[in-house]
Amino acid sequence: MQGRTHTCNALRIEDVGAEVTLVGWYDNLRRVSKNLGFLILRDFYGSTQIVIETEEMMNIVNGVNYESTLSIHGTVRERSNKTVTMATGSIEVVPSSIEVLGKCRYNELPFQIAHSKEADENTRLKYRYLDLRNPAVRDRISLRSKVVAELRAGMAAQDFMEITTPILTCSSPEGARDYLVPSRNHPGKFYALPQAPQQFKQLLMASGFDRYFQIAPCFRDEDARADRSPGEFYQLDMEMAFASQEDVFEIIEKVLPPVFAKYGVYHTASAAPFQRISYADAMERYGTDKPDLRIDLIVQDATGCAADCGFEPFAGQTVKAVVVSDFDGTRKMIDKLCADVEVQSGGKAYWFRVDENGDFTGGVSKFLQERKAQVTEALGLKPGDFVGLAAGKKQAARKTAGVLLKMLGAICPAHMKNDCYEFCWIVDFPMYEIGEESGELEFCHNPFSMPQGGMKALEEQNPLTILAYQYDLVCNGVELSSGAVRNHDPEIMIKAFQLVGLGEEDVKSKFPAMYNAFCYGAPPHAGIAPGVDRMVMLIAGEESIREIIPFPMNKNAQDIMMGAPATVEQKQLDDVHIRIVMPEEKS
């Protein structure tokens, strides 16, 4: 009897009179009398109403808890009340038999299935198998499957070959902590789970493969964020031989927009070519290298007209301004805005308004009255404008202004397009920077990127002026990916590392396979790896990345459903030659 004839979303008015078998979960029951009730049966595909009309059938149902699985055999008939909005609302099934397939042994559920998203997050994660029964939650995972299938099809259509790369590999300095796996057969040595398939995909290019991709699992021991899952994530990893930066852009601009337009909560996405913005311009105009181009506001420099106005926080500092026209926010709204900016950026936000007569009012206006004409001209002010301000060292002022811009865009509908996906490329990243902690020259982005100007730039330019063929893909203010034209020349690679104090032997010892492969003649190559989780999050319109991952960890990188991480038996530790030394408790 378990063999169903239809899913719970399949029956329509033309099926009236048919004998059917449905299977699914006992969703709920509305009892009218001891021999009349309306049961909703739910499966992966939808729901169907079952009409209980006999005391015999009602007695079977009375002994069963919600969320038990049932097999129901019966006859389809036309439904008298057709105001119900579910897809099967024109029919109902009158059962001749009901069989319990899997009994739910609990009278009380941790949460109502249809309202699981309202439950505490830890409860949802602990009972994720129940949470996923909620159609609203399940649909996010179904969407993820469709998006991944579409991405695969898009890459195959561009002649890319899907190749899987190893999960057990060696530890590599790629910017985050590795997950280490002890070796049983090689005492004291460890494998590492790959932070990304970076070296393997470059080795594929050196091996003669022309276009590679995979939906690659990546593992990084880092903290969670709203747009980043701890532990593991997936990316659309790709690499092209004999390719330039523009070749990579062309592929991504063909593959991604149709997927976003087809499945996204917004049905329009940037057409090719995406806007190209240099890193320097992005930081100057938007205060971030992840600009949200749906917002039509920009950051302006107000240092020349405001730094010496007599307001102490501006004195000797870089001052940045964001001008918003026709801003009608209340004082309470402005105070909340400034408080939220400080929480997110660590820097204070200041403000003033321009009234209908062109006079400055509110906030820091009294410090700017004597230079009203200069400020007005420098910032292009007009009556009705609101001016948000940030001050500090250049980098800090930019960051605060960037957060201010984004928050103003969110509360000013006239300055924010909410119904589209706006992509852009951030290009021309600096090759090097001075490390905040070390005070020494460090790689800014990716040590394997090709410097613009090649060997000549490394030998003749100030390292801080050297740009790299590095690029980020940004959509609606979210960084989807970083990529680069790779440094495939061993001599240029060694010189690039020498500038940060690493010699030829360091390069050979840290990256032996890649260095040696390039010594056998490697093609110029370039690639990128947009994050699948972040893409699906944007496409679904979700604020948290955990909503689109089947079994996510919590913010502390714990799987509270499975109980991971967990202790293991001493024999397991002995097999891999591990002894645990717990940190001393601080007094």
KEMAR-115399 format. One line per 3 residues: number of its first residue (from 1); their letters; for each residue x, y, z of C-alpha. Coordinates in nm, 3 decimals. Layout:
BEGIN
NUM	A	X,Y,Z | ...
// end
This chain:
BEGIN
1	MQG	0.000,0.000,0.000 | 0.299,0.232,0.039 | 0.337,0.267,-0.337
4	RTH	0.188,0.608,-0.401 | 0.003,0.686,-0.719 | 0.035,1.064,-0.687
7	TCN	0.222,1.323,-0.484 | 0.034,1.554,-0.249 | 0.060,1.835,-0.503
10	ALR	-0.055,1.644,-0.812 | -0.433,1.597,-0.794 | -0.665,1.838,-0.979
13	IED	-1.033,1.864,-1.072 | -0.984,1.631,-1.370 | -0.882,1.353,-1.126
16	VGA	-1.226,1.343,-0.961 | -1.344,0.981,-0.929 | -0.997,0.828,-0.937
19	EVT	-0.873,0.585,-0.673 | -0.541,0.707,-0.541 | -0.276,0.630,-0.281
22	LVG	-0.100,0.923,-0.115 | 0.186,0.910,0.135 | 0.324,1.188,0.352
25	WYD	0.329,1.356,0.691 | 0.024,1.411,0.909 | 0.027,1.791,0.909
28	NLR	-0.287,1.878,1.107 | -0.651,1.789,1.165 | -0.961,2.005,1.209
31	RVS	-1.222,1.798,1.392 | -1.587,1.884,1.333 | -1.745,1.585,1.512
34	KNL	-1.656,1.234,1.622 | -1.692,1.110,1.266 | -1.608,1.421,1.061
37	GFL	-1.274,1.591,1.024 | -1.042,1.747,0.771 | -0.686,1.611,0.771
40	ILR	-0.400,1.773,0.580 | -0.141,1.532,0.439 | 0.190,1.693,0.340
43	DFY	0.482,1.559,0.139 | 0.785,1.717,-0.028 | 0.572,1.844,-0.317
46	GST	0.268,1.994,-0.145 | -0.048,1.920,0.054 | -0.384,1.749,0.003
49	QIV	-0.698,1.759,0.217 | -0.827,1.422,0.338 | -1.193,1.419,0.451
52	IET	-1.260,1.182,0.743 | -1.630,1.086,0.728 | -1.655,0.768,0.934
55	EEM	-1.600,0.690,1.299 | -1.373,0.403,1.194 | -1.135,0.632,1.009
58	MNI	-1.150,0.891,1.288 | -1.055,0.628,1.546 | -0.741,0.545,1.344
61	VNG	-0.643,0.912,1.325 | -0.718,0.979,1.693 | -0.438,0.750,1.801
64	VNY	-0.175,0.915,1.584 | 0.041,1.219,1.665 | 0.108,1.500,1.420
67	EST	0.416,1.446,1.198 | 0.364,1.070,1.179 | 0.392,0.938,0.825
70	LSI	0.076,0.794,0.669 | -0.033,0.603,0.362 | -0.388,0.691,0.259
73	HGT	-0.589,0.507,-0.007 | -0.912,0.665,-0.122 | -1.124,0.833,-0.387
76	VRE	-1.084,1.184,-0.525 | -1.392,1.405,-0.522 | -1.465,1.769,-0.598
79	RSN	-1.429,2.003,-0.305 | -1.732,2.212,-0.214 | -1.532,2.497,-0.058
82	KTV	-1.283,2.613,-0.322 | -1.162,2.928,-0.150 | -0.849,2.747,-0.022
85	TMA	-0.534,2.875,-0.189 | -0.329,2.552,-0.197 | -0.267,2.402,-0.541
88	TGS	-0.492,2.101,-0.471 | -0.773,2.319,-0.335 | -1.030,2.210,-0.595
91	IEV	-1.034,1.847,-0.474 | -1.024,1.634,-0.162 | -0.970,1.264,-0.094
94	VPS	-1.214,1.041,0.092 | -1.010,0.756,0.247 | -1.102,0.392,0.241
97	SIE	-0.792,0.298,0.444 | -0.526,0.475,0.649 | -0.199,0.308,0.742
100	VLG	0.061,0.449,0.981 | 0.405,0.407,0.822 | 0.619,0.586,1.076
103	KCR	0.482,0.686,1.415 | 0.579,1.016,1.577 | 0.624,0.919,1.942
106	YNE	0.609,1.272,2.084 | 0.286,1.452,2.167 | 0.464,1.789,2.169
109	LPF	0.696,1.909,1.894 | 0.989,2.150,1.960 | 0.807,2.399,1.735
112	QIA	0.519,2.411,1.492 | 0.652,2.293,1.157 | 0.489,2.574,0.959
115	HSK	0.636,2.834,1.198 | 0.979,2.685,1.256 | 1.156,3.000,1.132
118	EAD	1.013,3.182,1.434 | 1.183,2.941,1.677 | 1.512,3.001,1.857
121	ENT	1.805,2.938,1.620 | 1.970,2.675,1.839 | 1.640,2.487,1.862
124	RLK	1.605,2.500,1.484 | 1.959,2.367,1.438 | 1.918,2.092,1.696
127	YRY	1.600,1.970,1.525 | 1.707,2.063,1.174 | 1.537,1.753,1.029
130	LDL	1.205,1.896,1.157 | 1.293,2.251,1.052 | 1.352,2.124,0.697
133	RNP	0.998,1.985,0.686 | 0.872,2.344,0.680 | 0.804,2.415,0.309
136	AVR	0.947,2.767,0.345 | 1.277,2.624,0.473 | 1.278,2.326,0.236
139	DRI	1.228,2.553,-0.064 | 1.558,2.730,0.009 | 1.746,2.399,-0.020
142	SLR	1.554,2.311,-0.337 | 1.650,2.651,-0.476 | 2.014,2.582,-0.395
145	SKV	1.996,2.256,-0.591 | 1.848,2.432,-0.894 | 2.106,2.712,-0.883
148	VAE	2.397,2.467,-0.861 | 2.257,2.266,-1.154 | 2.221,2.587,-1.356
151	LRA	2.577,2.693,-1.275 | 2.708,2.354,-1.386 | 2.514,2.376,-1.711
154	GMA	2.639,2.731,-1.770 | 3.002,2.634,-1.723 | 2.968,2.324,-1.943
157	AQD	2.815,2.542,-2.214 | 3.135,2.750,-2.207 | 3.346,2.434,-2.261
160	FME	3.468,2.402,-1.902 | 3.549,2.052,-1.775 | 3.441,1.956,-1.423
163	ITT	3.731,1.802,-1.231 | 3.735,1.719,-0.860 | 4.049,1.794,-0.663
166	PIL	4.177,1.628,-0.340 | 4.024,1.685,0.001 | 4.324,1.554,0.195
169	TCS	4.624,1.770,0.108 | 4.908,1.960,0.273 | 4.884,2.267,0.490
172	SPE	4.932,2.586,0.292 | 4.962,2.948,0.408 | 4.649,3.093,0.244
175	GAR	4.531,3.346,0.501 | 4.305,3.140,0.730 | 4.356,2.856,0.979
178	DYL	4.368,2.504,0.840 | 4.170,2.208,0.962 | 4.439,1.948,1.030
181	VPS	4.402,1.570,0.994 | 4.665,1.356,1.171 | 4.825,1.075,0.973
184	RNH	4.807,0.723,1.121 | 5.085,0.584,0.900 | 5.316,0.884,0.930
187	PGK	5.348,0.973,1.299 | 5.375,1.343,1.371 | 5.263,1.446,1.025
190	FYA	4.932,1.596,0.918 | 4.709,1.638,0.620 | 4.504,1.956,0.589
193	LPQ	4.159,2.009,0.444 | 4.194,2.255,0.155 | 4.104,2.617,0.218
196	APQ	4.048,2.627,-0.159 | 4.167,2.418,-0.456 | 4.401,2.705,-0.550
199	QFK	4.722,2.514,-0.609 | 4.551,2.212,-0.767 | 4.365,2.418,-1.025
202	QLL	4.683,2.601,-1.119 | 4.858,2.266,-1.149 | 4.579,2.152,-1.383
205	MAS	4.661,2.448,-1.607 | 5.029,2.348,-1.600 | 4.916,1.993,-1.687
208	GFD	4.762,2.105,-2.013 | 4.393,2.128,-1.921 | 4.242,2.438,-2.077
211	RYF	3.924,2.516,-1.883 | 3.849,2.368,-1.540 | 3.566,2.413,-1.291
214	QIA	3.408,2.239,-0.995 | 3.157,2.311,-0.720 | 3.440,2.293,-0.470
217	PCF	3.415,2.233,-0.094 | 3.650,2.459,0.101 | 3.744,2.434,0.468
220	RDE	3.857,2.722,0.688 | 3.872,2.736,1.065 | 3.730,3.087,1.097
223	DAR	3.447,3.261,1.279 | 3.093,3.284,1.143 | 2.930,3.595,1.000
226	ADR	2.588,3.657,0.850 | 2.737,3.597,0.503 | 2.996,3.335,0.599
229	SPG	2.947,2.986,0.737 | 3.213,2.856,0.975 | 3.400,2.539,0.887
232	EFY	3.305,2.467,0.529 | 3.158,2.640,0.227 | 3.127,2.582,-0.145
235	QLD	3.245,2.787,-0.440 | 3.215,2.782,-0.817 | 3.586,2.733,-0.870
238	MEM	3.719,2.794,-1.222 | 4.049,2.847,-1.402 | 4.140,2.921,-1.766
241	AFA	4.469,2.864,-1.947 | 4.613,3.122,-2.187 | 4.366,3.370,-2.039
244	SQE	4.361,3.733,-1.935 | 4.157,3.917,-1.675 | 3.901,4.012,-1.940
247	DVF	3.861,3.648,-2.046 | 3.756,3.557,-1.691 | 3.518,3.854,-1.677
250	EII	3.353,3.750,-2.002 | 3.278,3.398,-1.875 | 3.134,3.513,-1.542
253	EKV	2.926,3.782,-1.713 | 2.773,3.513,-1.934 | 2.709,3.252,-1.663
256	LPP	2.588,3.441,-1.354 | 2.330,3.704,-1.463 | 2.089,3.453,-1.621
259	VFA	2.091,3.244,-1.302 | 2.020,3.547,-1.083 | 1.748,3.673,-1.318
262	KYG	1.582,3.329,-1.343 | 1.579,3.230,-0.977 | 1.630,3.554,-0.784
265	VYH	1.378,3.743,-0.575 | 1.463,4.026,-0.816 | 1.427,3.934,-1.181
268	TAS	1.678,4.177,-1.329 | 2.056,4.151,-1.309 | 2.337,4.360,-1.455
271	AAP	2.403,4.291,-1.820 | 2.755,4.249,-1.953 | 2.989,4.419,-1.925
274	FQR	2.974,4.478,-1.549 | 3.103,4.812,-1.427 | 3.479,4.811,-1.357
277	ISY	3.589,5.017,-1.055 | 3.948,5.046,-0.941 | 4.019,4.964,-0.578
280	ADA	4.141,5.321,-0.520 | 3.824,5.472,-0.669 | 3.599,5.233,-0.476
283	MER	3.759,5.330,-0.145 | 3.744,5.701,-0.231 | 3.389,5.711,-0.373
286	YGT	3.215,5.445,-0.163 | 3.435,5.398,0.146 | 3.455,5.025,0.077
289	DKP	3.582,4.776,-0.181 | 3.235,4.614,-0.171 | 3.012,4.895,-0.301
292	DLR	2.637,4.847,-0.333 | 2.566,5.010,-0.668 | 2.192,5.006,-0.604
295	IDL	2.260,5.310,-0.384 | 2.314,5.631,-0.582 | 2.507,5.809,-0.305
298	IVQ	2.883,5.867,-0.302 | 3.145,5.965,-0.046 | 3.299,6.309,-0.096
301	DAT	3.616,6.450,0.052 | 3.547,6.739,0.291 | 3.893,6.768,0.443
304	GCA	3.981,7.095,0.272 | 3.665,7.273,0.380 | 3.597,7.120,0.721
307	ADC	3.914,6.987,0.888 | 4.010,7.321,1.045 | 3.659,7.444,1.129
310	GFE	3.722,7.440,1.505 | 3.543,7.113,1.576 | 3.804,6.912,1.767
313	PFA	3.730,6.563,1.618 | 3.798,6.711,1.270 | 4.125,6.884,1.357
316	GQT	4.416,6.746,1.156 | 4.205,6.452,1.032 | 4.065,6.333,0.700
319	VKA	3.698,6.433,0.679 | 3.453,6.249,0.453 | 3.095,6.349,0.369
322	VVV	2.785,6.177,0.233 | 2.522,6.416,0.096 | 2.158,6.304,0.077
325	SDF	1.897,6.515,-0.100 | 1.542,6.555,0.033 | 1.612,6.370,0.358
328	DGT	1.313,6.390,0.592 | 1.444,6.177,0.878 | 1.356,6.275,1.234
331	RKM	1.611,6.358,1.501 | 1.540,6.021,1.661 | 1.617,5.849,1.329
334	IDK	1.941,6.045,1.291 | 2.055,5.959,1.644 | 1.988,5.590,1.578
337	LCA	2.173,5.612,1.246 | 2.481,5.760,1.414 | 2.472,5.498,1.691
340	DVE	2.442,5.212,1.441 | 2.728,5.350,1.229 | 2.954,5.360,1.535
343	VQS	2.866,5.000,1.626 | 2.946,4.873,1.276 | 3.248,5.086,1.193
346	GGK	3.401,5.176,1.528 | 3.402,5.542,1.422 | 3.164,5.826,1.508
349	AYW	2.931,5.983,1.255 | 2.841,6.354,1.258 | 2.581,6.552,1.064
352	FRV	2.409,6.876,0.974 | 2.120,6.983,0.749 | 2.073,7.256,0.489
355	DEN	1.740,7.438,0.543 | 1.516,7.596,0.280 | 1.720,7.918,0.296
358	GDF	2.053,7.741,0.247 | 2.153,7.781,0.612 | 2.319,7.500,0.810
361	TGG	2.123,7.362,1.106 | 2.158,7.087,1.365 | 2.450,6.859,1.451
364	VSK	2.789,7.023,1.390 | 2.642,7.313,1.192 | 2.761,7.582,1.437
367	FLQ	3.125,7.497,1.360 | 3.071,7.540,0.986 | 2.872,7.867,0.975
370	ERK	3.174,8.089,0.905 | 3.268,7.877,0.601 | 2.919,7.803,0.475
373	AQV	2.994,7.923,0.123 | 3.313,7.713,0.100 | 3.142,7.397,0.230
376	TEA	2.839,7.453,0.007 | 3.053,7.486,-0.303 | 3.287,7.197,-0.216
379	LGL	3.002,6.952,-0.153 | 2.753,7.095,-0.405 | 2.490,7.152,-0.135
382	KPG	2.137,7.277,-0.190 | 1.833,7.338,0.035 | 1.690,7.017,0.180
385	DFV	2.020,6.829,0.187 | 2.134,6.618,0.479 | 2.510,6.579,0.525
388	GLA	2.661,6.287,0.714 | 3.027,6.324,0.815 | 3.310,6.097,0.930
391	AGK	3.660,6.189,1.047 | 3.984,6.020,1.142 | 4.291,5.879,0.976
394	KQA	4.226,5.831,0.606 | 4.146,5.459,0.619 | 3.925,5.491,0.928
397	ARK	3.736,5.793,0.789 | 3.671,5.605,0.464 | 3.543,5.299,0.649
400	TAG	3.305,5.501,0.867 | 3.179,5.698,0.567 | 3.124,5.375,0.376
403	VLL	2.907,5.233,0.655 | 2.724,5.566,0.679 | 2.656,5.562,0.304
406	KML	2.519,5.208,0.314 | 2.289,5.281,0.608 | 2.161,5.603,0.453
409	GAI	2.083,5.411,0.136 | 1.885,5.156,0.337 | 1.662,5.421,0.500
412	CPA	1.623,5.649,0.197 | 1.407,5.471,-0.066 | 1.463,5.750,-0.319
415	HMK	1.835,5.668,-0.324 | 1.812,5.287,-0.331 | 1.699,5.050,-0.608
418	NDC	1.565,4.744,-0.429 | 1.449,4.533,-0.721 | 1.767,4.431,-0.902
421	YEF	2.108,4.268,-0.876 | 2.390,4.515,-0.944 | 2.723,4.350,-1.020
424	CWI	3.060,4.520,-1.048 | 3.427,4.428,-1.071 | 3.676,4.584,-0.829
427	VDF	4.011,4.585,-1.009 | 4.369,4.711,-0.973 | 4.429,4.604,-0.613
430	PMY	4.763,4.701,-0.460 | 5.014,4.416,-0.473 | 5.164,4.509,-0.135
433	EIG	5.075,4.696,0.183 | 5.230,4.772,0.519 | 5.092,4.525,0.773
436	EES	4.900,4.683,1.061 | 5.053,4.449,1.318 | 5.397,4.383,1.170
439	GEL	5.470,4.726,1.027 | 5.647,4.539,0.747 | 5.575,4.501,0.376
442	EFC	5.317,4.226,0.315 | 5.112,4.093,0.029 | 4.787,4.286,0.013
445	HNP	4.561,4.029,-0.148 | 4.696,3.715,-0.314 | 5.068,3.629,-0.324
448	FSM	5.026,3.427,-0.646 | 4.891,3.718,-0.850 | 5.080,3.861,-1.145
451	PQG	5.204,4.214,-1.074 | 5.106,4.468,-1.336 | 5.429,4.548,-1.517
454	GMK	5.582,4.207,-1.435 | 5.947,4.186,-1.338 | 6.014,4.546,-1.438
457	ALE	5.762,4.676,-1.186 | 5.909,4.461,-0.908 | 6.261,4.581,-0.983
460	EQN	6.197,4.950,-1.046 | 5.881,5.066,-0.864 | 5.816,5.147,-0.500
463	PLT	5.642,4.824,-0.389 | 5.350,5.022,-0.246 | 5.274,5.164,-0.592
466	ILA	5.267,4.825,-0.768 | 4.922,4.711,-0.874 | 4.826,4.347,-0.929
469	YQY	4.600,4.171,-1.174 | 4.359,4.096,-0.892 | 3.985,4.147,-0.894
472	DLV	3.679,4.101,-0.676 | 3.326,4.030,-0.793 | 3.069,4.226,-0.592
475	CNG	2.689,4.207,-0.604 | 2.460,4.437,-0.404 | 2.739,4.517,-0.159
478	VEL	2.835,4.153,-0.102 | 3.175,4.021,-0.211 | 3.105,3.703,-0.406
481	SSG	3.459,3.621,-0.501 | 3.822,3.714,-0.540 | 4.025,3.616,-0.844
484	AVR	4.346,3.694,-1.023 | 4.569,3.650,-1.321 | 4.823,3.408,-1.176
487	NHD	5.196,3.456,-1.152 | 5.309,3.164,-1.369 | 5.674,3.270,-1.407
490	PEI	5.905,3.123,-1.136 | 6.151,3.413,-1.163 | 5.880,3.676,-1.115
493	MIK	5.733,3.468,-0.832 | 6.064,3.452,-0.646 | 6.118,3.827,-0.687
496	AFQ	5.767,3.900,-0.562 | 5.828,3.694,-0.248 | 6.175,3.843,-0.194
499	LVG	6.016,4.184,-0.145 | 5.833,4.052,0.163 | 6.143,3.885,0.300
502	LGE	6.096,3.531,0.166 | 6.374,3.383,-0.043 | 6.384,3.128,-0.322
505	EDV	6.421,2.839,-0.078 | 6.109,2.954,0.110 | 5.908,2.950,-0.211
508	KSK	6.038,2.608,-0.308 | 5.970,2.460,0.038 | 5.622,2.611,0.084
511	FPA	5.494,2.551,-0.271 | 5.715,2.276,-0.415 | 5.469,2.122,-0.661
514	MYN	5.354,2.450,-0.811 | 5.705,2.598,-0.833 | 5.846,2.285,-1.000
517	AFC	5.551,2.257,-1.239 | 5.600,2.615,-1.354 | 5.966,2.540,-1.422
520	YGA	5.850,2.296,-1.691 | 5.671,2.567,-1.886 | 5.333,2.692,-1.767
523	PPH	5.070,2.884,-1.964 | 4.950,3.226,-1.852 | 4.631,3.151,-1.660
526	AGI	4.361,3.323,-1.460 | 4.062,3.228,-1.252 | 3.803,3.309,-0.992
529	APG	3.575,3.126,-0.747 | 3.239,3.287,-0.663 | 3.091,3.158,-0.339
532	VDR	2.791,2.933,-0.400 | 2.649,2.991,-0.051 | 2.662,3.369,-0.085
535	MVM	2.515,3.358,-0.435 | 2.219,3.148,-0.320 | 2.173,3.375,-0.018
538	LIA	2.144,3.678,-0.248 | 1.924,3.494,-0.497 | 1.689,3.384,-0.217
541	GEE	1.684,3.728,-0.055 | 1.795,3.585,0.281 | 1.988,3.781,0.543
544	SIR	2.161,3.477,0.697 | 2.368,3.225,0.505 | 2.248,2.947,0.739
547	EII	1.904,2.959,0.576 | 2.037,2.814,0.250 | 2.264,2.542,0.392
550	PFP	2.102,2.202,0.460 | 2.282,2.132,0.789 | 2.462,2.446,0.905
553	MNK	2.674,2.493,1.214 | 2.592,2.761,1.468 | 2.794,3.079,1.521
556	NAQ	3.042,2.891,1.738 | 3.117,2.634,1.465 | 2.918,2.365,1.647
559	DIM	2.688,2.109,1.489 | 2.444,2.081,1.780 | 2.228,1.830,1.593
562	MGA	2.513,1.577,1.555 | 2.708,1.691,1.862 | 3.022,1.800,1.680
565	PAT	3.295,1.873,1.766 | 3.304,1.587,2.015 | 3.551,1.390,2.222
568	VEQ	3.683,1.062,2.083 | 3.807,0.742,2.245 | 4.165,0.720,2.365
571	KQL	4.235,0.436,2.118 | 4.145,0.666,1.828 | 4.393,0.922,1.958
574	DDV	4.660,0.655,2.006 | 4.611,0.534,1.646 | 4.705,0.877,1.513
577	HIR	4.973,0.947,1.776 | 4.787,1.238,1.938 | 4.806,1.342,2.303
580	IVM	4.567,1.609,2.430 | 4.711,1.884,2.649 | 4.431,2.110,2.773
583	PEE	4.508,2.482,2.818 | 4.551,2.595,3.176 | 4.254,2.780,3.318
586	KS	4.317,3.148,3.377 | 4.289,3.244,3.741
// end
